[in-house]
C-alpha cells in the first residue's frame, strides 16, 4: 500500500509539472504572437496591440515587444519562465524606468507641457487608439508620464534627468553583476598599461633619434648637405629683397615723370604709318586720366558740385528702430510630420507608385517632404498626383518641385497649420558679413531650411516683381528700400521712385537718397524714365573718355585722381535705383515710350550703375511685354490668380499655388528653377522710424535737371523722330492724300515694322488720322501748294 501511494503521488506530481509546463508553453506562444503582431503592426489588431504596449511603455514598445518575444521563446523551449533572481530583476527594472522617464521628458518638452502630464498623455494615446494609427510620439507611456509628474515637481528638469541616467547605469551594473569597485580597478589597470607603453615608446624613439644624430655627425658629407640648404636660403634672401626694391623703384618711376613730360611736350597728332622701325608709342595711364578729367569738365553733371554737400558725421539707422516678431508655436506641425509621412507613402502605394520619404524639413510657411521614387517610376506620375495628395493630407494646396535642384529627390511642399513670420530685423541681423557691407545686397526672407536669402541688385541687374493684391508685393518693396536706407549713404545710392498709385512710396518723400521727388503723375513717369536714360548716356560718355568699362572702374580712377592734390577734384558716381510700383498704370498712359525707356535701361544700364525694380499686380502680356521680359532677367512672383499669370512672370507654373502674405518664388538671373522664400515683414511704423532717422541726418537735395516737367517734350516733339524717312513720308502722304503701311513699304523698300512705326509717328504728330479698318488713313494736312 505505501508503495502504491508513493507511485500515485509521483504520478500526480509529474502530471502537475506537465500541466504547468504546458500552460507556460501556451503562454509563451501567446506572448510570441502578441510581440510579432505588435512589432510588425499587421492589420487593425496589430496596430491596436502596439498602441496597448505604447499605453504602458510609450515609444519603447519595440524594445518591450522584443523582450516579450524573448520571454515567450524561453517559455516555449524550457516550459518555464526565466529566473533572473532578485538582483538582476531589480537592475532591469531600474534601467527600464530610467529610460521611460527620459522618453517622457523629451515628449513633454517638445509639446511645451509643464503641468497636468497624465491628461496630456491620455489625449494623444486615446486619439491614436481611436484611429488605429501608430504615427505620433507618446513619450514614455503611462508609467513614464506618472514618474515624470512626480520627479519633475521634486527635482526639476535637470535633476530628474540626472536621476534617470543614474538609474540606467546602476541597473545595467546590477543586471550584469558588475561591482563599481571592479570597474574602477579595470580603468586603473588600463590607464597604467597605457602610460607604461607611452613611456616605453618615447624612450625607444629617443634612443633611435640619438643614434641617427650620431651617424650624421660622424659623416662629413651628410653634414655639408644639411648645412648647404640653409646657406643657400640665406644667400637667396638678400636677392629677393633687392628684386622687390627694384620692382618698387620701377613701379614708382612712371607716375610723376610721365605727367610732367605730358605737360611739357604735348603728344603730336596721330598718323597712320606702315613703318616698322619705330613702333607706336604706348598710351600711358596719365594720358587717360587727363582725358577723363577734360571729359568730366565738359560733360553736364546735372546737380552743381558746389551745392552737393554730405555730412561726414552721417550715421546709419540702428537696428533698434526695428521690431522683433514673436515666434509662433509650430509644435503641432512638428507632430504632424510623421503622420503626413505615413499618409504620403500610403497614398502613393494605393496608386501603385513606390516611393520613399527620405526627409522632412519644417520651414516658416511650408513643410517640404523630400521623396525618392523607386527605380523605373516616372517623375510625371508623381507630379500628376498633386490633387490626390492634397486631398489625402487635407491641405489647402500643395506644390511639387520635381526634382529638387542638386538632389535626387522630389519636393512636396505642404502648408503649415501655423505660419511663422520672418521679421525684417531678424533678416538684417543674420545676413552674412558680405551682404551687410554691400549697400545693394538686400535681405528677401528665409527659405525652407531657415537660411536668410539676400539678393544682390548689382548682379540681377534688374528685378521684376508681380503678385495679386494682398500677396506681399508692397511689403517686399518696403524691405528693399528700407535695407538700402539702413546700409547706404546718400552719396552711394540715389533713388528714383515712381508711384502712380500715390500711396505706397509717398512715405519716402524727403529722404536724402532721392535724386528727384517721388513721381506720382503717370504722364510725368515716362519723362522721368527718359531722364534716367539720358543720365545713362552721360555716364557712358564719361566711361569712353576715361577708357573704363563700368562704374566701378570709373570710381576707382576717380579715387586715384583725387589722391593727387595738384589735379582737379572729380566726383564719384553713385548707384541709381529706379523703382516703379505699378507698371500697368504707366503702360496704359504711355506704353510705347515707357517700354522703350525700360528696354534701353535693361540693355545698357548695368555697367552704368543704374538698376530697376518693376512691380505690377497684373502680370499680363500687355503689361510685361516680350521685350521687357527679355531685358529684366530676375523675377519675384508672389501669389497670382492663375497659372497663365505664373507663366507670364516666371515662364513656368507654380506661383498660383503660393499661400500669400509674403510667400514668394525667387528666380534670380541664371537659375533654372525658383526658390521658395517666406518674405521678411516690416510694418509702416518701422519704415517711418527709419525714414525719420535718415531725414534727421540730412535733408534732400534734388537734381533739378533730372526732375521731369510737364512741357519737357512739347517743344521738341517734332525733333524726336529719328527715322531718316520720316520727312519723306510726310511729303509723300501730302502728295498722295492717302497713307498706309503697304504704300510706305513699296515706296521706300523697307520692312513692315519700320513702315508701321512711321505710320504711328505720323498719327502722333497729326499728319494722318486714326485707322479705319481696311481703308487707307485720312491725311489731315492739305496737299502742297494749297495751303492758305
VOGU-3710 file (C-alpha; in Angstrom, 3 decimals, decimal comma):
1> xxxxxxxxxx> 0,000/0,000/0,000  2,669/2,595/0,863  4,462/1,837/-2,394  1,231/2,374/-4,374  0,661/5,655/-2,580  4,167/6,857/-3,402  3,700/5,910/-7,062  0,348/7,713/-7,130  1,887/10,831/-5,562  4,746/10,684/-8,028
11> xxxxxxxxxx> 2,296/10,425/-10,927  0,282/13,332/-9,579  3,438/15,475/-9,272  4,542/14,587/-12,805  1,053/15,342/-14,062  1,074/18,733/-12,346  4,517/19,505/-13,758  3,362/18,553/-17,236  0,263/20,716/-16,918  2,306/23,632/-15,602
21> xxxxxxxxxx> 4,850/23,197/-18,385  2,066/23,061/-20,958  0,487/26,236/-19,578  3,856/28,007/-19,742  4,325/26,799/-23,321  0,880/28,132/-24,278  1,684/31,409/-22,533  4,959/31,612/-24,453  3,187/31,052/-27,764  0,669/33,793/-26,938
31> xxxxxxxxxx> 3,463/36,191/-25,972  5,337/35,471/-29,223  2,189/36,071/-31,310  1,409/39,312/-29,471  5,002/40,512/-29,908  5,043/39,715/-33,641  1,692/41,421/-34,287  2,675/44,471/-32,247  6,166/44,835/-33,710  5,132/44,363/-37,344
41> xxxxxxxxxx> 1,745/46,126/-36,909  -0,200/43,635/-39,048  -3,686/44,966/-39,694  -6,023/46,621/-37,254  -5,271/44,127/-34,461  -1,514/44,586/-34,758  -1,794/48,386/-34,563  -4,113/48,231/-31,558  -1,781/45,787/-29,745  1,103/48,147/-30,477
51> xxxxxxxxxx> -0,936/51,036/-29,059  -1,704/48,988/-25,915  2,016/48,476/-25,413  2,560/52,197/-26,079  -0,102/52,972/-23,489  2,099/51,348/-20,850  5,688/51,863/-22,012  5,386/54,529/-24,719  7,868/54,787/-27,570  9,919/51,910/-26,147
61> xxxxxxxxxx> 7,235/49,461/-27,283  9,682/47,989/-29,809  12,101/47,161/-27,010  9,250/45,864/-24,862  7,882/43,759/-27,703  11,307/42,245/-28,331  11,571/41,419/-24,597  8,124/39,721/-24,710  9,213/37,700/-27,756  12,403/36,529/-25,977
71> xxxxxxxxxx> 10,421/35,708/-22,825  7,872/33,699/-24,816  10,636/31,860/-26,687  12,252/30,810/-23,374  8,859/29,602/-22,097  8,254/27,684/-25,316  11,635/25,926/-25,177  12,044/25,254/-21,435  8,404/25,138/-20,346  9,023/27,661/-17,583
81> xxxxxxxxxx> 9,803/31,366/-17,270  13,404/32,511/-16,947  14,659/33,072/-13,440  16,832/36,172/-13,203  16,959/36,474/-9,481  16,085/39,486/-7,355  19,246/41,454/-8,155  19,004/41,103/-11,934  15,269/41,779/-11,930  15,756/44,916/-9,841
91> xxxxxxxxxx> 18,543/46,137/-12,105  16,481/45,580/-15,257  13,510/47,383/-13,705  15,635/50,368/-12,623  17,230/50,747/-16,065  13,897/50,497/-17,883  12,189/53,017/-15,600  15,048/55,453/-16,218  14,596/55,019/-19,975  10,843/55,648/-19,722
101> xxxxxxxxxx> 11,496/58,813/-17,697  13,862/60,190/-20,393  11,313/59,446/-23,148  8,567/61,185/-21,162  10,810/64,212/-20,558  11,502/64,553/-24,278  7,794/64,156/-25,132  6,608/66,900/-22,766  9,445/69,272/-23,688  8,592/69,075/-27,384
111> xxxxxxxxxx> 4,947/69,857/-26,614  5,870/72,548/-24,028  3,759/70,859/-21,325  4,741/71,807/-17,767  1,740/70,571/-15,767  -1,080/68,005/-15,933  1,157/65,477/-17,628  -1,145/62,441/-17,464  -4,146/64,217/-19,126  -1,888/65,495/-21,916
121> xxxxxxxxxx> -0,571/61,963/-22,481  -4,084/60,464/-22,427  -5,324/62,861/-25,129  -2,585/61,733/-27,502  -2,737/57,976/-26,865  -6,552/57,786/-26,925  -6,590/59,616/-30,257  -4,122/57,050/-31,620  -6,254/54,182/-30,255  -9,393/55,655/-31,847
131> xxxxxxxxxx> -7,771/55,985/-35,267  -5,750/52,724/-35,000  -2,597/54,631/-36,026  0,972/54,353/-34,780  2,378/57,661/-36,027  2,667/60,224/-33,222  5,219/60,021/-30,411  3,737/59,189/-26,977  6,878/59,550/-24,862  7,352/57,093/-22,023
141> xxxxxxxxxx> 3,786/55,848/-21,827  1,599/55,917/-18,724  4,443/54,699/-16,496  6,905/57,307/-17,741  4,316/60,107/-17,530  3,419/59,125/-13,963  7,087/59,096/-12,883  7,749/62,386/-14,696  4,833/64,057/-12,941  6,313/63,077/-9,555
151> xxxxxxxxxx> 10,002/63,782/-10,011  9,540/66,919/-12,152  7,915/68,635/-9,184  10,530/67,314/-6,734  13,803/67,587/-8,634  13,056/69,752/-11,650  14,032/69,072/-15,261  17,805/68,582/-14,896  17,629/66,810/-11,529  15,115/64,271/-12,824
161> xxxxxxxxxx> 17,230/63,519/-15,916  20,333/63,049/-13,765  18,428/60,583/-11,557  17,180/58,702/-14,645  20,699/58,382/-16,084  21,976/57,197/-12,691  19,215/54,570/-12,576  20,139/53,310/-16,043  23,834/52,967/-15,141  23,076/51,308/-11,778
171> xxxxxxxxxx> 20,524/48,957/-13,334  22,955/47,801/-16,040  25,656/47,140/-13,421  23,183/45,196/-11,243  21,880/43,136/-14,174  25,355/42,057/-15,262  26,502/41,685/-11,622  29,353/44,153/-12,083  30,677/45,912/-8,999  31,704/49,537/-9,145
181> xxxxxxxxxx> 34,973/48,678/-7,411  35,899/46,265/-10,200  35,157/48,925/-12,805  37,491/51,387/-11,109  40,186/48,704/-10,842  39,847/47,839/-14,537  40,076/51,507/-15,509  43,196/51,956/-13,370  44,781/48,881/-14,924  44,094/50,118/-18,484
191> xxxxxxxxxx> 45,398/53,624/-17,733  48,586/52,247/-16,118  49,289/49,995/-19,092  48,712/52,898/-21,500  51,089/55,175/-19,555  53,730/52,434/-19,396  53,535/51,770/-23,145  53,726/55,506/-23,861  56,884/55,829/-21,765  58,473/52,800/-23,436
201> xxxxxxxxxx> 57,647/54,133/-26,889  59,050/57,574/-26,037  62,286/56,007/-24,730  62,737/53,927/-27,872  62,099/56,932/-30,088  64,636/58,987/-28,139  67,285/56,289/-28,497  66,748/55,974/-32,251  66,904/59,748/-32,681  70,180/59,968/-30,700
211> xxxxxxxxxx> 71,684/57,167/-32,840  70,620/58,999/-36,001  72,219/62,247/-34,837  75,497/60,482/-34,009  75,637/58,976/-37,518  75,009/62,372/-39,062  77,818/63,941/-37,048  80,313/61,220/-37,991  79,675/61,549/-41,753  81,042/64,932/-43,031
221> xxxxxxxxxx> 79,255/64,682/-46,373  75,858/64,500/-44,717  76,764/67,454/-42,510  77,633/69,560/-45,565  74,396/68,565/-47,261  72,452/69,574/-44,213  74,084/72,995/-43,938  74,194/73,813/-47,678  70,441/74,292/-47,928  70,458/76,777/-45,069
231> xxxxxxxxxx> 73,378/78,632/-46,591  71,641/78,763/-49,939  68,477/80,111/-48,367  70,419/82,802/-46,574  72,104/83,810/-49,827  68,778/83,920/-51,655  67,056/86,182/-49,124  69,001/89,350/-49,973  68,390/88,666/-53,659  64,619/88,626/-53,024
241> xxxxxxxxxx> 64,839/91,907/-51,167  66,785/93,567/-53,979  64,289/92,355/-56,546  61,427/93,747/-54,507  63,246/97,058/-54,133  63,933/97,161/-57,878  60,285/96,398/-58,638  59,131/99,123/-56,270  61,522/101,628/-57,834  60,412/100,686/-61,351
251> xxxxxxxxxx> 56,744/100,923/-60,360  57,279/104,306/-58,717  59,145/105,826/-61,663  56,358/106,295/-64,263  53,895/108,225/-62,047  55,338/111,756/-61,724  57,797/111,963/-64,674  55,212/110,890/-67,283  52,775/113,557/-66,158  55,470/116,210/-66,331
261> xxxxxxxxxx> 56,553/115,140/-69,810  52,957/115,171/-70,989  52,598/118,754/-69,788  55,868/119,992/-71,319  55,678/118,113/-74,618  52,165/117,545/-75,852  51,568/114,498/-77,996  51,843/115,034/-81,767  48,853/114,218/-83,953  48,369/110,551/-84,578
271> xxxxxxxxxx> 49,410/109,483/-88,097  48,878/106,060/-89,568  52,189/104,714/-90,828  53,373/101,334/-92,041  56,969/101,819/-90,967  58,252/99,024/-88,746  61,398/100,724/-87,454  59,601/102,915/-84,930  56,756/101,168/-83,088  53,830/103,320/-81,914
281> xxxxxxxxxx> 54,174/104,901/-78,512  52,027/103,101/-75,901  49,281/105,055/-74,186  50,086/105,981/-70,641  47,805/105,978/-67,635  48,394/109,710/-67,235  47,007/110,404/-70,714  43,806/108,523/-69,901  43,484/110,437/-66,629  43,902/113,777/-68,426
291> xxxxxxxxxx> 41,267/112,833/-70,993  38,898/111,680/-68,276  39,388/114,981/-66,389  38,680/117,020/-69,549  35,589/114,958/-70,342  34,435/115,262/-66,752  34,662/119,037/-67,042  32,871/119,151/-70,395  30,012/116,751/-69,664  26,988/118,209/-67,923
301> xxxxxxxxxx> 26,819/116,898/-64,350  23,261/117,857/-63,600  23,367/118,961/-59,983  26,066/121,557/-59,342  29,034/120,098/-57,496  29,324/123,098/-55,222  25,802/122,609/-53,913  26,260/118,917/-53,115  27,280/118,574/-49,506  27,359/115,386/-47,467
311> xxxxxxxxxx> 27,697/115,236/-43,751  30,855/113,415/-42,700  29,143/112,556/-39,410  26,307/110,743/-41,159  25,185/107,750/-39,087  23,235/104,759/-40,340  19,882/103,962/-38,701  20,324/101,458/-35,856  18,580/98,088/-35,721  16,830/99,188/-32,540
321> xxxxxxxxxx> 14,359/101,103/-34,740  13,022/97,766/-35,994  10,647/95,452/-34,156  11,024/91,775/-33,379  8,186/89,419/-34,315  7,040/86,946/-31,665  7,702/83,360/-32,717  4,672/81,189/-33,417  4,177/77,794/-31,789  4,775/75,196/-34,505
331> xxxxxxxxxx> 4,723/72,143/-32,225  1,548/70,850/-33,900  3,271/70,998/-37,300  6,266/69,102/-35,878  3,973/66,381/-34,545  2,229/66,052/-37,897  5,412/65,328/-39,837  5,454/61,602/-39,005  1,739/61,318/-39,645  1,958/63,081/-43,013
341> xxxxxxxxxx> 4,973/60,953/-43,956  2,941/57,798/-43,411  -0,036/59,264/-45,301  2,170/60,175/-48,271  3,668/56,701/-48,503  0,272/55,007/-48,172  -1,308/57,313/-50,778  1,469/56,687/-53,297  1,237/52,956/-52,600  -2,520/52,979/-53,238
351> xxxxxxxxxx> -1,877/54,454/-56,707  0,837/51,903/-57,464  3,725/54,359/-57,131  6,615/53,149/-54,995  8,400/55,991/-53,193  10,408/56,543/-50,044  10,120/59,719/-47,968  13,753/60,470/-47,124  13,485/63,719/-45,194  11,029/66,342/-43,949
361> xxxxxxxxxx> 12,055/69,987/-43,414  9,829/72,312/-41,386  10,024/75,830/-42,829  8,414/79,113/-41,798  5,362/78,634/-44,033  5,548/75,158/-45,539  6,988/71,734/-44,752  8,928/70,127/-47,584  8,938/66,338/-47,819  11,822/65,002/-49,895
371> xxxxxxxxxx> 10,576/61,924/-51,756  12,817/59,470/-53,608  10,995/57,484/-56,320  11,895/53,862/-56,887  13,784/52,758/-59,984  11,527/52,906/-63,024  8,988/55,369/-61,566  8,437/58,386/-63,813  8,504/61,830/-62,282  5,365/62,775/-64,218
381> xxxxxxxxxx> 3,354/60,130/-62,352  4,205/61,799/-59,034  3,505/65,312/-60,353  0,098/64,270/-61,683  -0,967/63,119/-58,203  -0,795/66,638/-56,700  -4,563/66,982/-56,208  -4,876/63,488/-54,749  -2,066/64,163/-52,290  -3,702/67,445/-51,237
391> xxxxxxxxxx> -6,940/65,555/-50,604  -5,205/62,854/-48,558  -3,302/65,409/-46,475  -6,351/67,678/-46,082  -4,144/70,565/-47,264  -5,268/73,802/-48,884  -2,921/73,238/-51,793  0,445/71,611/-52,335  3,316/72,393/-54,680  5,564/69,725/-56,164
401> xxxxxxxxxx> 9,139/70,601/-57,136  10,389/67,896/-59,444  13,252/67,435/-58,948  14,881/69,472/-56,174  17,937/71,194/-57,717  21,101/69,361/-56,703  19,291/66,421/-55,091  17,901/63,142/-56,459  14,587/63,808/-54,692  11,199/65,318/-55,475
411> xxxxxxxxxx> 9,992/68,046/-53,119  6,381/68,022/-51,912  5,605/71,321/-50,174  2,676/71,176/-47,732  1,372/74,340/-45,990  1,829/74,536/-42,231  -1,116/74,936/-39,884  0,600/77,929/-38,254  2,841/80,119/-40,401  5,966/81,622/-38,833
421> xxxxxxxxxx> 6,503/85,287/-39,708  10,020/86,401/-40,621  10,912/89,716/-39,014  12,856/92,228/-41,086  15,026/92,873/-38,028  15,929/89,180/-37,849  16,786/89,158/-41,565  19,052/92,206/-41,203  20,825/90,797/-38,130  21,567/87,379/-39,630
431> xxxxxxxxxx> 22,835/88,454/-43,046  26,366/87,340/-43,795  29,130/89,912/-43,483  29,456/90,420/-47,241  25,769/91,253/-47,532  25,944/93,624/-44,554  28,791/95,615/-46,132  27,299/95,897/-49,640  24,719/98,701/-49,946  22,679/96,941/-52,654
441> xxxxxxxxxx> 22,547/93,440/-51,137  19,068/93,332/-49,617  17,527/90,539/-47,498  14,425/88,974/-49,019  13,472/86,487/-46,291  14,032/82,866/-45,260  13,974/79,747/-47,396  12,586/76,349/-46,406  15,631/75,394/-44,295  15,616/78,720/-42,427
451> xxxxxxxxxx> 18,543/80,472/-44,139  18,450/84,189/-44,881  18,320/84,740/-48,654  19,856/88,002/-49,880  19,622/89,485/-53,369  22,432/91,487/-54,969  20,801/94,185/-57,096  24,071/94,817/-58,942  24,104/91,239/-60,266  20,421/90,909/-61,041
461> xxxxxxxxxx> 20,766/93,605/-62,627  17,042/94,428/-62,872  14,127/92,889/-60,984  10,523/92,210/-61,970  8,055/91,795/-59,075  4,486/90,582/-59,591  1,686/89,454/-57,330  -2,000/89,918/-56,676  -3,425/92,300/-54,088  -2,514/91,311/-50,536
471> xxxxxxxxxx> 0,215/88,866/-51,547  3,065/90,898/-50,011  4,406/92,787/-53,040  4,410/96,231/-51,418  5,971/94,868/-48,223  8,799/93,366/-50,276  9,484/96,724/-51,939  9,497/98,385/-48,496  12,039/95,852/-47,211  14,324/96,507/-50,201
481> xxxxxxxxxx> 14,147/100,304/-49,859  14,483/100,256/-46,060  17,507/97,952/-46,303  19,156/100,432/-48,682  18,391/103,352/-46,353  19,943/101,444/-43,434  23,164/100,466/-45,251  23,890/103,130/-47,883  24,913/106,753/-47,590  23,101/109,356/-49,744
491> xxxxxxxxxx> 26,233/109,742/-51,896  26,406/105,981/-52,532  22,875/105,232/-53,763  20,337/107,552/-55,378  16,661/106,620/-55,708  14,144/107,417/-58,446  10,726/106,396/-57,111  7,696/106,264/-59,423  4,387/105,651/-57,636  1,294/106,182/-59,833
501> xxxxxxxxxx> -0,953/104,912/-57,003  0,302/107,788/-54,804  0,049/105,772/-51,570  2,848/103,190/-51,417  6,084/105,163/-51,865  4,979/108,563/-50,612  6,366/107,695/-47,172  9,890/108,087/-48,594  9,350/111,711/-49,639  12,160/113,939/-48,424
511> xxxxxxxxxx> 14,823/111,300/-47,770  18,315/112,472/-48,835  18,775/109,429/-51,072  16,170/110,720/-53,560  17,533/112,097/-56,829  14,160/113,651/-57,684  10,901/113,938/-55,724  8,626/110,914/-55,752  6,844/110,879/-59,140  3,094/110,278/-58,738
521> xxxxxxxxxx> 1,836/111,517/-62,145  1,712/108,738/-64,741  2,259/111,247/-67,564  5,457/112,521/-65,954  6,693/108,978/-65,213  7,664/108,271/-68,818  9,591/111,546/-68,892  11,357/110,622/-65,672  12,453/107,349/-67,277  13,744/109,290/-70,291
531> xxxxxxxxxx> 15,762/111,457/-67,922  17,308/108,312/-66,452  18,168/107,163/-69,993  19,877/110,498/-70,597  21,846/110,065/-67,367  22,916/106,611/-68,554  24,175/108,045/-71,841  26,046/110,800/-69,983  27,799/108,220/-67,856  28,837/106,217/-70,907
541> xxxxxxxxxx> 30,443/109,346/-72,356  32,487/109,642/-69,161  33,452/105,977/-69,375  34,561/106,357/-73,002  36,691/109,381/-72,134  38,334/107,574/-69,240  38,817/104,272/-71,116  36,848/102,341/-68,498  34,099/99,820/-68,926  31,863/100,244/-65,908
551> xxxxxxxxxx> 31,105/102,430/-62,935  33,376/100,513/-60,572  36,458/101,123/-62,704  35,464/104,779/-63,144  35,093/105,353/-59,400  38,470/103,691/-58,761  40,088/106,080/-61,250  38,326/108,997/-59,599  39,662/107,921/-56,207  43,207/107,679/-57,596
561> xxxxxxxxxx> 42,839/111,096/-59,222  41,585/112,752/-56,025  44,620/111,498/-54,098  46,759/113,882/-56,148  46,132/117,377/-54,784  47,504/119,020/-57,950  44,626/117,692/-60,051  41,029/118,980/-60,048  38,677/117,073/-57,762  36,278/114,694/-59,514
571> xxxxxxxxxx> 33,004/113,409/-58,104  32,404/109,619/-57,956  29,217/108,272/-59,491  26,533/106,838/-57,171  24,316/103,860/-57,880  20,857/104,795/-59,191  17,906/102,563/-58,295  14,672/103,125/-60,230  11,576/101,702/-58,516  8,228/101,568/-60,330
581> xxxxxxxxxx> 5,468/100,414/-58,019  2,714/99,867/-60,592  3,912/99,268/-64,132  0,436/98,638/-65,558  -0,640/102,264/-64,935  2,395/103,550/-66,833  1,808/101,178/-69,742  -1,814/102,345/-70,048  -0,832/106,028/-70,260  2,359/105,891/-72,336
591> xxxxxxxxxx> 3,061/102,290/-73,194  5,314/102,861/-76,189  7,561/105,460/-74,543  7,704/103,593/-71,237  8,581/100,333/-72,954  11,344/101,961/-74,988  12,914/103,542/-71,907  12,711/100,330/-69,891  14,193/98,278/-72,723  17,100/100,694/-73,173
601> xxxxxxxxxx> 17,831/100,732/-69,467  17,551/96,961/-69,311  20,011/96,532/-72,155  22,685/99,029/-71,172  22,227/100,396/-67,645  24,049/97,683/-65,687  27,560/98,931/-66,428  26,447/102,494/-65,692  25,360/101,531/-62,172  21,634/102,014/-62,853
611> xxxxxxxxxx> 19,223/99,284/-61,768  15,447/98,885/-61,953  12,731/97,261/-59,852  9,432/96,977/-61,743  6,356/95,917/-59,756  2,872/95,117/-61,003  -0,201/93,329/-59,703  -1,381/92,434/-63,212  1,316/90,278/-64,861  -0,336/90,060/-68,284
621> xxxxxxxxxx> 1,396/90,113/-71,645  0,189/93,633/-72,458  1,939/94,945/-69,315  5,005/92,686/-69,221  5,819/92,564/-72,901  8,305/90,241/-74,509  10,954/92,961/-74,765  10,611/93,856/-71,086  10,862/90,191/-70,037  13,927/89,661/-72,211
631> xxxxxxxxxx> 15,773/92,586/-70,610  14,681/92,109/-66,980  16,071/88,648/-66,186  15,476/88,392/-62,403  11,930/87,748/-61,209  9,992/87,573/-57,934  6,461/86,230/-58,033  4,024/86,336/-55,157  0,653/84,589/-55,186  -1,168/85,063/-58,503
641> xxxxxxxxxx> -4,646/84,049/-59,590  -3,853/81,585/-62,383  -1,151/79,508/-63,972  -1,202/81,814/-67,021  -0,028/84,731/-64,881  2,611/82,470/-63,336  3,920/81,579/-66,799  3,986/85,264/-67,746  6,197/86,236/-64,818  8,259/83,050/-64,275
651> xxxxxxxxxx> 7,897/81,184/-67,593  6,570/78,242/-65,551  3,631/77,371/-63,327  3,794/77,302/-59,539  3,052/80,843/-58,374  -0,695/80,135/-58,400  -0,132/77,640/-55,563  1,528/80,132/-53,215  -0,163/80,988/-49,935  0,064/84,788/-49,943
661> xxxxxxxxxx> 1,250/87,002/-47,065  4,866/87,105/-48,224  5,128/83,615/-49,730  7,205/84,118/-52,895  9,122/82,371/-55,660  12,504/83,993/-56,362  14,097/83,325/-59,750  17,488/85,092/-59,986  19,395/85,542/-63,215  20,907/82,278/-64,448
671> xxxxxxxxxx> 18,740/80,000/-62,270  16,646/77,282/-63,893  14,152/76,876/-61,051  12,873/79,375/-58,487  13,497/79,232/-54,743  10,552/79,388/-52,369  11,042/82,094/-49,738  8,953/83,486/-46,920  9,436/87,234/-47,297  10,599/89,414/-44,427
681> xxxxxxxxxx> 7,853/91,505/-42,845  8,183/95,179/-41,987  5,253/97,355/-40,913  4,624/101,001/-41,702  5,752/102,186/-38,259  9,212/100,679/-38,780  9,510/102,262/-42,229  8,518/105,664/-40,864  11,006/105,340/-37,999  13,877/104,631/-40,416
691> xxxxxxxxxx> 12,777/107,427/-42,777  12,569/109,936/-39,892  16,058/108,943/-38,735  17,501/109,432/-42,239  15,717/112,779/-42,675  17,142/113,917/-39,350  20,656/113,168/-40,552  20,478/115,114/-43,811  17,950/116,949/-45,966  17,113/116,007/-49,554
701> xxxxxxxxxx> 18,952/117,771/-52,410  17,305/117,110/-55,762  18,951/117,219/-59,180  16,974/119,971/-60,883  17,861/118,796/-64,385  16,557/115,306/-63,648  13,130/116,464/-62,420  10,544/115,861/-65,203  8,424/118,862/-66,195  5,062/118,935/-67,932
711> xxxxxxxxxx> 6,365/120,731/-71,047  9,671/118,947/-71,497  8,728/117,087/-74,672  6,191/119,510/-76,177  8,699/121,930/-77,702  10,829/119,287/-79,333  8,187/116,698/-80,122  8,787/117,010/-83,859  12,515/116,582/-83,417  12,231/113,286/-81,535
721> xxxxxxxxxx> 11,633/111,268/-84,707  14,953/109,694/-85,620  13,851/107,844/-88,769  15,501/109,230/-91,927  12,372/108,502/-93,998  10,024/110,495/-91,755  10,167/113,788/-93,686  9,955/111,936/-96,993  6,923/110,052/-95,677  5,259/113,392/-94,758
731> xxxxxxxxxx> 5,845/114,758/-98,256  4,588/111,522/-99,835  1,291/111,329/-97,949  0,638/115,033/-98,581  1,048/114,484/-102,322  -0,931/111,234/-102,417  -3,537/112,302/-99,820  -3,599/108,728/-98,504  -1,436/106,746/-96,144  -0,964/103,050/-95,492
741> xxxxxxxxxx> 1,778/100,768/-94,291  1,993/98,870/-97,570  2,418/102,134/-99,519  5,419/103,140/-97,425  6,870/99,634/-97,769  6,690/99,747/-101,574  7,905/103,329/-101,990  10,858/103,233/-99,538  11,598/99,475/-99,792  11,538/98,979/-96,024
751> xxxxxxxxxx> 10,130/96,298/-93,766  6,685/96,134/-92,257  7,769/97,014/-88,721  9,578/100,165/-89,801  6,695/101,243/-92,026  4,209/100,672/-89,196  6,329/102,783/-86,852  6,359/105,584/-89,435  2,555/105,440/-89,667  2,291/105,611/-85,865
761> xxxxxxxxxx> 4,616/108,622/-85,755  2,641/110,356/-88,500  -0,542/109,788/-86,491  1,109/111,004/-83,296  2,207/114,268/-84,925  -1,173/114,940/-86,515  -0,269/114,207/-90,134  -2,718/111,313/-90,637  -5,843/110,219/-88,833  -6,662/107,037/-86,936
771> xxxxxxxxxx> -7,087/103,708/-88,754  -10,455/102,959/-90,378  -10,382/99,210/-90,868  -9,103/98,162/-94,275  -9,410/101,687/-95,742  -6,344/103,961/-96,068  -5,919/106,549/-93,353  -7,105/110,114/-93,943  -4,432/112,750/-94,410  -5,052/115,719/-92,125
781> xxxxxxxx> -2,654/118,096/-93,936  -3,632/119,705/-97,269  -1,634/118,948/-100,428  1,416/121,031/-101,151  0,591/124,327/-102,866  -2,964/124,534/-101,467  -2,061/125,893/-98,048  -3,790/129,105/-97,156
//
